[in-house]
Amino acid sequence: MLKNAPIVPYIPVSDVARARKFYEEKVGLKLKEEYARGAIYECGKGSWVFMYPSPGAGTSKASTAFWAVDDVAAEVAELKARGVVFEEYDMPGIKTVNSIATAGGAKTAWFKDSEGNILAVSQRV
């Protein structure tokens, strides 16, 4: 049953080498395995993400994935120190202050990877 199976986010990229550099150097992920011309990165609590080559990379205007963190402000500061640029929003329902929006029971900050995919770090409050 799917309710008992882990789910794995896929992140499409147009340039695997460029994306690997971003995820490894800026985001700080460690490569677990090269697989099917892409890469698998292990994340917290046994979770992982699969990055794969795709001509559709960066075309979604919605978030691709988010990391659930305990302290979003600390994560944002660490990622900014590594050169990650965060999105700033000011629209109905979402306004970022110092790159972090507080809404819907969470504090969230969004950034784009080297391929244009939108990712986030989010802390439930």
N, C-alpha and C positions, 0 to 999 in steps of 0.2 A: 504494500500500500504506500502511496506517495506520502501520506501523512507521517510515515516513519522513515522516509528516505531523506538524506541530506540534499540540499539544493545548492548548486554551484553557479555563481554568476559568470557569464562570459563577457569579456571586454574585447570588442572588435578594434583592430588597429590596421592602419595602412602600411606602416613601416615598423616591422617587428624590432629591428635593431634600435631605432630611435625610441620606441615605446619602452623597450627593456631598459635603456639608459634612464629614462624618466622614472619608471617604477622602482628601479633598484637604487638610483642615486638620489632622487628627490623625495620619493615617497618612503624609501627605506625598506622595501620588501626584499626578501631573500628568495632567489630562484630555487625551487624544489626540483623541477624537471623540465627539460625541453620535450615538447610533445606535439606531434602533428604540425610541424612548422611554426608552432607557437610556444608558449611558456606557461607553466603552472607555478603559482606562488602560494605558499602556505601562509595563512594569516592566523589570527588568534583562535584559541579553543578548538583546534583541529579543522577550522574552515580553510577553504582555499578558493582561488580565482583562476580561471583559464583565460589567457590572452591569446587571441588567434588572428591571423591575417584575414582581412575582409575588405572588399571594396565599399562597404557601407559604413566604415569606421567614421565616427564623429558626426553622423547625420541626425542623430536623435536630439531633440530639443529638451528631452526629459533626462533626469538622473539615471545613470546606468547602474550604479551601486553605491552603497554607503557603508562606512565602518561605524559600528556602534561603539562609542568610547565613553569613558567615565568623566573626562574633563575636556570638553571641546575647546576651551580657550587655550589650554596647554598644547593640545594637538595642533591647533592653528598656528600658534607661536613656533612650534618645532618645525612644521612644514614650511612656514614662511622663511625660517632661518636656512632651510635647504633650497630655497628659491622657488617654491610653489606660489603661484599667484592665485588669489581667491577672487571669486566673482562678487560683485557688489550689486545688491538689488534694492530698489525702492519702487514697489508697486502695491496695489491693494492686497493686503494679507501677508506680505513679506517685505520687511525692511531690514537690511543688515546694518549693524553697528559694529565697527571694527571687524568686519567680515562675517559676523555671526547674527543669524536671525533667530528670534525666540517666538515660536508660534506652534499651535497644535500639540502642546505638551513636550516640545523638544527645543533644544538649541542646536542649530545646524549651520554649517558653513560649506559652501560649494566651491569646487575648483575644476578646471579642465585639464585633462592630461595632454600629452604632446600630440595626440591625434584628434583632439576636439571633443572627446567624450566628457560628459559632466559627471563628476563623482562628488561624494560628500563625506564629511565626518559629522556625526550626530550624537547628541547626549539627551537621553530622556530626562525630563524634569518633573 
